[in-house]
Amino acid sequence: MSSPLTLRLAHTHEADRIIVFINENFDWKLPLVNLPEFFSFYYQSGSQLQYAVAEENNELLAVVGYIRASNADNADIWASVWVAKKGCNGVGLELMDALPRLTGASVVACNNIRPKTMAFYRFLGWHADRMPHYYRLSGQAEYTLARISDATVLPVEGDLSLTPVTNQEQMQKLGLPPTHHTPKKDLWYLTRRYFAFPHLGYQVYATQQQGQLLAYLVARVVDSGCGKVLRIVDFIGEDAILPRLGRAIDNLLHQVQAEYAECYCAGISAQTFAQAGFCERTESSSNILPNYLTPPLFENTEYYYFTNKPDGFVMFKADGDQDRPNLSVD
């Protein structure tokens, strides 16, 4: 007699079993799963293994790995690795639909989904879309990395400055700024993500007014060897603060001698970014702003995402399992 399909959270001791299942049922060996430093960082927290599984007759049919945005029991999450056994895509979709109930998460999202899978999430009643891309050119006469036919550089203003936050202790003392954005990120997540991430370093900045913390801005300078790019990968604060940082971001852009600053972001309007001095690169834009820089690949890159709750939702490049080095698995 066969047992019914079971949807549940994984047990701590099932890590090896899940890794074997993913390797047997995915197209290639994923560094996220097969490199211990990545698997531990993304999917393990204390004794918790951050996977949900679909199981029938003691056989795995689908698994979903997820990343927590906070240390709360009901933390919002980003879905990461989603794999189903051949012929079990329906079970995989059922498992994804159950993820909010299984984890207690109010908001479930995913960064960098395949465009053809957007229909699956829309079938669940969730929101799936292209992630907008914004940029600010440095205004130099010639560009090495960017391929520019429209050299527009928007005017900027701003009364706020950016102060480096150099370690976890400093961020803990500063605390969290007010924000309506979801997923809800806490200090556990922010300090871990930007001060303890393997292989990459980030520059974290705070902006304050009269002793009150207003926002964090997180960036990374990428040096291709023939030019630099200032990559803004996260912003924690209210939308209205971003235009007030326009001049400070422009100063930072020139200070690090980058060709351009760029930011993938869903949930903050193009108008707000324009007020901060950023142009929007649409899918039909003639300007090329390479995403892959070591070595440079001279083409634009599109990202797609989903969320089960679009109201108040904001996504940046570093959310979920994105903005990581492209390491190989031996």
BALUM-167251 format. One line per field, with one value per residue (C-alpha): residue number from 1; residue in three letters; chain; y, x, z. Coordinates in Angstrom, 3 decimals. Layout:
<nodes>
n = (NUM,...)
res = (Ala,...)
chain = (A,...)
north = (Y,...)
east = (X,...)
up = (Z,...)
</nodes>
This chain:
<nodes>
n = (1,2,3,4,5,6,7,8,9,10,11,12,13,14,15,16,17,18,19,20,21,22,23,24,25,26,27,28,29,30,31,32,33,34,35,36,37,38,39,40,41,42,43,44,45,46,47,48,49,50,51,52,53,54,55,56,57,58,59,60,61,62,63,64,65,66,67,68,69,70,71,72,73,74,75,76,77,78,79,80,81,82,83,84,85,86,87,88,89,90,91,92,93,94,95,96,97,98,99,100,101,102,103,104,105,106,107,108,109,110,111,112,113,114,115,116,117,118,119,120,121,122,123,124,125,126,127,128,129,130,131,132,133,134,135,136,137,138,139,140,141,142,143,144,145,146,147,148,149,150,151,152,153,154,155,156,157,158,159,160,161,162,163,164,165,166,167,168,169,170,171,172,173,174,175,176,177,178,179,180,181,182,183,184,185,186,187,188,189,190,191,192,193,194,195,196,197,198,199,200,201,202,203,204,205,206,207,208,209,210,211,212,213,214,215,216,217,218,219,220,221,222,223,224,225,226,227,228,229,230,231,232,233,234,235,236,237,238,239,240,241,242,243,244,245,246,247,248,249,250,251,252,253,254,255,256,257,258,259,260,261,262,263,264,265,266,267,268,269,270,271,272,273,274,275,276,277,278,279,280,281,282,283,284,285,286,287,288,289,290,291,292,293,294,295,296,297,298,299,300,301,302,303,304,305,306,307,308,309,310,311,312,313,314,315,316,317,318,319,320,321,322,323,324,325,326,327,328,329,330)
res = (Met,Ser,Ser,Pro,Leu,Thr,Leu,Arg,Leu,Ala,His,Thr,His,Glu,Ala,Asp,Arg,Ile,Ile,Val,Phe,Ile,Asn,Glu,Asn,Phe,Asp,Trp,Lys,Leu,Pro,Leu,Val,Asn,Leu,Pro,Glu,Phe,Phe,Ser,Phe,Tyr,Tyr,Gln,Ser,Gly,Ser,Gln,Leu,Gln,Tyr,Ala,Val,Ala,Glu,Glu,Asn,Asn,Glu,Leu,Leu,Ala,Val,Val,Gly,Tyr,Ile,Arg,Ala,Ser,Asn,Ala,Asp,Asn,Ala,Asp,Ile,Trp,Ala,Ser,Val,Trp,Val,Ala,Lys,Lys,Gly,Cys,Asn,Gly,Val,Gly,Leu,Glu,Leu,Met,Asp,Ala,Leu,Pro,Arg,Leu,Thr,Gly,Ala,Ser,Val,Val,Ala,Cys,Asn,Asn,Ile,Arg,Pro,Lys,Thr,Met,Ala,Phe,Tyr,Arg,Phe,Leu,Gly,Trp,His,Ala,Asp,Arg,Met,Pro,His,Tyr,Tyr,Arg,Leu,Ser,Gly,Gln,Ala,Glu,Tyr,Thr,Leu,Ala,Arg,Ile,Ser,Asp,Ala,Thr,Val,Leu,Pro,Val,Glu,Gly,Asp,Leu,Ser,Leu,Thr,Pro,Val,Thr,Asn,Gln,Glu,Gln,Met,Gln,Lys,Leu,Gly,Leu,Pro,Pro,Thr,His,His,Thr,Pro,Lys,Lys,Asp,Leu,Trp,Tyr,Leu,Thr,Arg,Arg,Tyr,Phe,Ala,Phe,Pro,His,Leu,Gly,Tyr,Gln,Val,Tyr,Ala,Thr,Gln,Gln,Gln,Gly,Gln,Leu,Leu,Ala,Tyr,Leu,Val,Ala,Arg,Val,Val,Asp,Ser,Gly,Cys,Gly,Lys,Val,Leu,Arg,Ile,Val,Asp,Phe,Ile,Gly,Glu,Asp,Ala,Ile,Leu,Pro,Arg,Leu,Gly,Arg,Ala,Ile,Asp,Asn,Leu,Leu,His,Gln,Val,Gln,Ala,Glu,Tyr,Ala,Glu,Cys,Tyr,Cys,Ala,Gly,Ile,Ser,Ala,Gln,Thr,Phe,Ala,Gln,Ala,Gly,Phe,Cys,Glu,Arg,Thr,Glu,Ser,Ser,Ser,Asn,Ile,Leu,Pro,Asn,Tyr,Leu,Thr,Pro,Pro,Leu,Phe,Glu,Asn,Thr,Glu,Tyr,Tyr,Tyr,Phe,Thr,Asn,Lys,Pro,Asp,Gly,Phe,Val,Met,Phe,Lys,Ala,Asp,Gly,Asp,Gln,Asp,Arg,Pro,Asn,Leu,Ser,Val,Asp)
chain = (A,A,A,A,A,A,A,A,A,A,A,A,A,A,A,A,A,A,A,A,A,A,A,A,A,A,A,A,A,A,A,A,A,A,A,A,A,A,A,A,A,A,A,A,A,A,A,A,A,A,A,A,A,A,A,A,A,A,A,A,A,A,A,A,A,A,A,A,A,A,A,A,A,A,A,A,A,A,A,A,A,A,A,A,A,A,A,A,A,A,A,A,A,A,A,A,A,A,A,A,A,A,A,A,A,A,A,A,A,A,A,A,A,A,A,A,A,A,A,A,A,A,A,A,A,A,A,A,A,A,A,A,A,A,A,A,A,A,A,A,A,A,A,A,A,A,A,A,A,A,A,A,A,A,A,A,A,A,A,A,A,A,A,A,A,A,A,A,A,A,A,A,A,A,A,A,A,A,A,A,A,A,A,A,A,A,A,A,A,A,A,A,A,A,A,A,A,A,A,A,A,A,A,A,A,A,A,A,A,A,A,A,A,A,A,A,A,A,A,A,A,A,A,A,A,A,A,A,A,A,A,A,A,A,A,A,A,A,A,A,A,A,A,A,A,A,A,A,A,A,A,A,A,A,A,A,A,A,A,A,A,A,A,A,A,A,A,A,A,A,A,A,A,A,A,A,A,A,A,A,A,A,A,A,A,A,A,A,A,A,A,A,A,A,A,A,A,A,A,A,A,A,A,A,A,A,A,A,A,A,A,A,A,A,A,A,A,A,A,A,A,A,A,A,A,A,A,A,A,A)
north = (0.000,3.293,6.161,9.585,12.478,14.304,17.944,18.898,20.717,18.776,17.307,18.365,14.953,14.970,17.348,14.622,12.991,16.301,17.065,13.649,14.198,17.619,16.312,13.436,15.626,18.961,19.820,20.505,20.457,23.643,25.447,26.578,22.964,21.295,23.833,23.403,27.090,28.099,25.300,26.169,29.916,29.756,26.699,26.025,28.106,26.486,23.096,24.140,22.865,25.340,22.964,21.772,18.384,16.425,12.732,9.628,6.038,7.330,8.708,12.372,13.816,17.524,19.836,23.604,25.318,28.707,31.618,33.477,37.290,37.394,35.271,35.260,31.967,33.248,34.950,36.067,33.917,33.786,30.473,29.376,25.862,24.245,20.771,18.098,14.556,14.052,13.761,15.385,19.068,19.207,17.943,20.573,23.280,21.914,22.056,25.656,26.598,25.037,26.897,29.811,27.368,25.078,27.849,30.390,33.034,35.875,36.791,34.249,35.482,34.345,36.236,35.260,32.788,31.483,33.580,30.508,29.561,32.831,31.138,28.592,31.287,33.249,30.012,30.066,33.619,35.107,38.043,37.361,40.016,41.394,43.172,46.805,47.983,51.507,53.202,56.451,57.226,59.002,61.470,60.655,61.260,57.557,54.309,51.024,48.721,50.447,50.759,54.125,55.753,57.810,59.581,61.238,62.019,63.219,66.127,65.232,66.932,65.614,66.832,63.530,61.984,58.380,57.160,53.793,51.020,48.833,45.963,44.071,45.757,49.207,48.108,46.547,49.872,51.800,49.447,49.270,52.237,52.612,50.943,49.511,47.178,43.444,40.907,42.159,42.072,42.206,42.870,39.139,38.926,42.190,41.638,38.041,38.834,41.779,41.094,37.288,36.328,33.947,35.199,38.721,41.982,44.733,48.404,49.233,52.876,54.521,57.850,59.754,63.034,64.597,61.301,59.275,56.395,56.845,54.129,51.680,51.533,48.496,48.569,46.622,47.917,45.468,45.902,44.166,45.026,47.514,49.545,49.681,49.542,50.640,48.023,49.023,45.758,46.716,49.653,49.468,52.545,54.486,55.238,59.002,58.795,57.556,60.871,62.661,60.462,61.327,63.683,61.331,58.380,60.511,61.520,57.858,56.950,59.414,58.617,54.948,55.973,53.763,54.168,53.903,52.970,50.410,48.820,46.036,46.791,45.868,47.738,51.248,53.393,54.606,58.143,57.755,56.441,59.328,61.768,60.067,60.579,57.122,56.407,53.285,50.718,49.138,45.997,48.162,50.498,50.920,51.382,48.241,47.962,44.624,42.523,39.940,41.761,39.241,38.956,41.523,40.186,43.119,42.508,43.415,40.868,40.528,39.149,37.908,37.321,36.294,37.170,35.933,39.437,42.344,45.139,46.792,44.223,45.355,43.220,44.048,42.207,40.797,39.345,35.605,33.665,36.308,38.522,35.737,34.663,32.162,29.330,25.945,22.559,20.080)
east = (0.000,1.509,1.836,0.327,2.393,4.016,5.081,7.334,10.429,13.655,15.405,18.934,20.397,18.976,21.533,23.474,20.274,19.046,22.377,22.356,18.750,19.563,22.653,20.638,17.767,19.292,21.011,24.424,26.218,25.241,27.984,25.314,24.678,28.044,30.454,30.275,30.887,27.903,25.609,26.339,25.911,22.661,20.860,22.064,21.431,22.354,20.661,18.126,18.327,16.522,14.834,11.288,10.689,7.927,8.141,6.167,6.964,10.207,11.282,12.034,10.012,10.858,12.900,13.063,15.959,15.217,17.108,15.822,15.652,15.732,16.325,12.633,10.741,8.369,11.069,10.299,12.229,13.737,13.314,16.632,17.110,13.892,14.251,11.673,12.151,11.366,7.639,6.939,6.755,3.234,4.506,7.241,4.640,2.537,5.589,6.316,2.694,2.990,6.205,4.516,2.525,5.485,7.909,5.520,6.840,4.514,6.556,8.112,10.163,12.848,15.572,16.658,14.019,13.872,11.491,9.609,8.757,6.916,3.688,4.030,4.093,1.291,-0.732,-0.307,-1.656,1.766,3.458,6.285,8.048,11.268,13.552,14.162,17.744,18.981,22.308,24.209,27.075,30.172,30.072,33.507,34.368,34.879,33.805,35.697,33.070,29.810,28.631,26.898,24.753,22.669,25.112,22.449,23.588,20.662,21.123,21.364,20.758,20.766,21.306,22.442,25.896,27.111,29.283,31.091,29.968,33.044,32.037,29.160,29.569,29.126,25.959,24.591,25.041,23.345,20.356,17.731,16.275,12.523,11.293,8.079,9.953,9.479,10.992,11.712,15.470,16.887,20.381,21.119,20.610,22.352,25.485,25.788,25.111,27.488,30.244,30.512,29.744,32.336,34.558,33.091,33.516,30.901,30.951,28.138,27.149,24.776,23.018,21.812,20.136,20.318,21.504,18.672,19.531,17.657,19.015,21.760,23.202,25.279,27.619,30.437,33.125,33.841,37.170,37.227,40.865,39.887,37.360,35.358,31.657,29.929,27.268,24.545,23.181,20.922,19.136,17.323,15.210,12.229,12.031,12.081,15.612,17.122,16.814,18.375,21.459,21.845,24.788,26.497,26.201,27.539,30.500,31.123,30.938,33.730,35.706,36.102,36.722,33.959,32.540,29.004,26.892,24.155,21.361,18.871,15.790,12.121,9.660,11.155,9.795,11.735,10.724,12.426,15.579,15.502,15.327,18.468,20.167,19.654,18.373,16.339,17.654,14.664,14.743,14.791,17.560,20.493,23.020,24.872,25.884,27.634,26.635,29.391,32.688,35.469,35.975,33.540,30.617,29.356,25.631,22.785,21.492,17.869,16.724,13.251,11.661,8.508,6.851,3.659,2.939,3.851,2.555,5.558,7.874,11.394,14.154,17.802,20.674,22.058,18.723,18.304,21.225,22.353,25.471,27.911,31.140,30.766,32.818,33.240,32.580,35.408)
up = (0.000,-1.050,1.388,0.599,-0.650,2.263,2.140,5.042,6.176,5.895,8.910,9.809,8.997,5.437,3.899,2.068,0.834,-0.592,-2.268,-3.973,-5.142,-6.628,-8.430,-9.889,-11.080,-12.088,-15.366,-13.827,-10.475,-8.714,-6.738,-4.266,-3.383,-3.918,-2.417,1.382,2.159,-0.002,1.176,4.798,4.284,2.367,3.725,7.269,10.357,13.625,13.613,10.972,7.393,5.157,2.714,2.178,0.581,-1.152,-0.331,-1.230,-0.191,1.372,-2.032,-2.636,-5.527,-5.154,-2.937,-2.400,-0.661,0.877,2.432,5.474,5.519,9.311,12.384,13.298,13.454,10.740,8.655,5.123,2.677,-0.779,-2.587,-4.038,-5.431,-6.701,-8.193,-9.061,-10.269,-13.954,-14.437,-11.056,-11.971,-10.580,-7.238,-7.342,-7.902,-5.051,-2.777,-3.769,-3.096,0.377,1.234,3.083,5.232,5.928,6.866,8.374,5.974,5.050,1.965,-0.395,-3.341,-5.740,-7.576,-11.112,-12.210,-15.760,-17.891,-19.085,-15.480,-14.776,-15.915,-13.075,-10.398,-12.011,-11.954,-8.161,-8.122,-7.427,-9.163,-11.645,-13.685,-15.148,-12.689,-13.727,-14.258,-13.465,-14.122,-13.780,-16.131,-14.817,-17.706,-19.093,-22.738,-23.566,-21.937,-21.981,-20.487,-21.349,-24.944,-24.957,-27.640,-25.200,-22.859,-20.693,-17.152,-15.044,-12.634,-8.949,-5.661,-2.139,1.394,2.923,3.132,3.237,6.116,5.886,8.242,8.523,10.807,12.401,15.763,14.231,12.440,15.621,17.424,14.626,14.514,11.782,9.854,9.310,6.114,4.724,2.359,2.364,2.740,6.262,6.876,10.389,11.760,11.922,8.174,7.250,9.314,8.138,4.476,4.122,6.645,6.591,2.988,1.473,-1.376,-1.812,0.076,0.324,1.210,3.616,4.130,6.587,6.242,9.281,10.136,13.597,15.037,13.486,11.154,7.882,5.596,4.658,1.158,0.160,-2.824,-4.403,-6.752,-9.567,-11.355,-14.733,-15.341,-18.029,-16.080,-12.853,-12.075,-8.866,-8.232,-5.762,-4.433,-1.523,0.084,3.418,4.161,2.928,-0.811,-0.193,1.223,-2.039,-3.986,-1.022,-1.548,-5.239,-4.803,-2.313,-4.711,-7.554,-5.369,-4.562,-8.264,-9.062,-5.919,-6.892,-10.542,-11.924,-15.425,-14.131,-11.138,-11.716,-9.749,-10.410,-8.323,-8.339,-6.157,-6.096,-8.899,-11.929,-10.927,-7.542,-9.201,-11.689,-8.792,-7.449,-10.839,-12.352,-15.859,-16.528,-18.990,-20.654,-22.773,-25.894,-24.687,-27.057,-24.238,-23.161,-19.499,-19.016,-16.031,-16.412,-16.028,-15.402,-18.304,-19.740,-21.739,-23.792,-23.597,-21.294,-18.807,-17.789,-14.431,-13.554,-10.166,-8.353,-5.075,-3.483,-2.045,-4.352,-2.093,-0.455,-2.021,-2.977,-4.499,-5.145,-6.799,-3.535,-2.400,-2.383,-3.822,-6.331,-6.414,-5.769,-7.493,-10.309,-8.836,-10.474,-8.910,-9.336)
</nodes>
